[in-house]
Amino acid sequence: MAKAQPKKAQRQHKDLPEAENPKANPDPTSNRIKDPEDWVTGDEPMTGAQASYLKTLSEQAHDPDAYAPDLDKAEASKRIDQLRQETGRS
């Protein structure tokens, strides 16, 4: 006896238009990108990914003082942006 095949998932709201992919068509007026000063979690310690990337960029820019292990997320983001411009990675 053959197993019943599961039905394919259908869009639940077929009368709604399909959403655009924001990665494929970013909206420059979107508020997705906030100034680090406005981040709710900006005063939390920087993430491991930020620390690693900031360390790498500071070495590439020959600016070891740009990296400090006790930075918060907002300050780390600002330094990463600055070093990306300096190293041509923006």
C-alpha positions in Angstrom: 0.0 0.0 0.0 1.4 3.4 -1.0 1.8 6.2 1.5 -0.3 9.3 1.0 1.7 12.2 -0.3 1.6 15.3 1.9 -0.1 18.3 0.3 2.1 21.2 -0.7 1.9 24.2 1.5 -0.2 26.9 0.1 0.0 30.6 0.8 -2.5 31.3 3.5 -3.3 34.7 2.3 -3.4 34.3 -1.5 -5.3 37.6 -1.9 -2.3 39.5 -0.5 0.5 40.6 -2.8 3.8 38.8 -2.3 6.3 40.8 -0.3 9.4 42.1 -2.1 12.7 40.9 -1.0 14.4 43.8 0.9 17.8 42.3 0.2 17.2 42.4 -3.5 15.6 45.8 -3.6 16.7 47.8 -0.5 14.7 50.9 0.3 17.1 53.8 0.9 14.4 55.5 3.0 13.9 52.6 5.2 14.6 52.9 8.9 16.2 49.5 9.1 19.6 51.2 9.4 19.9 53.2 12.6 22.7 55.4 13.8 24.5 53.4 16.5 23.7 56.2 18.9 20.0 55.3 18.6 20.5 51.6 19.2 18.5 50.3 22.2 21.3 47.7 22.9 24.1 50.0 21.9 25.5 50.2 25.4 25.9 46.4 25.7 29.3 44.8 25.2 30.3 44.3 21.6 29.6 41.0 20.1 32.2 38.3 19.4 31.8 39.0 15.6 32.3 42.7 16.1 35.4 42.1 18.3 37.0 39.8 15.7 36.3 42.0 12.8 37.4 45.1 14.6 40.7 43.4 15.6 41.3 42.4 12.0 40.5 45.8 10.6 42.7 47.5 13.2 45.6 45.3 12.3 45.1 46.0 8.5 44.9 49.7 9.2 48.0 49.6 11.3 46.0 51.2 14.1 46.1 48.9 17.1 44.5 51.5 19.4 41.3 51.3 17.4 40.6 47.9 19.1 39.8 47.8 22.8 38.2 44.7 24.3 35.8 46.7 26.5 34.0 48.6 23.8 30.2 48.6 23.6 28.3 47.6 20.5 27.7 51.2 19.3 31.3 52.3 19.6 32.6 49.1 18.0 30.2 49.7 15.0 31.4 53.3 14.6 35.1 52.2 14.7 34.4 49.3 12.2 32.8 51.8 9.8 35.7 54.2 10.1 38.3 51.5 9.6 36.4 50.0 6.7 36.7 53.4 4.9 40.3 53.7 5.8 41.2 50.2 4.5 39.0 50.5 1.4 36.6 47.7 2.6 33.4 49.8 2.5 
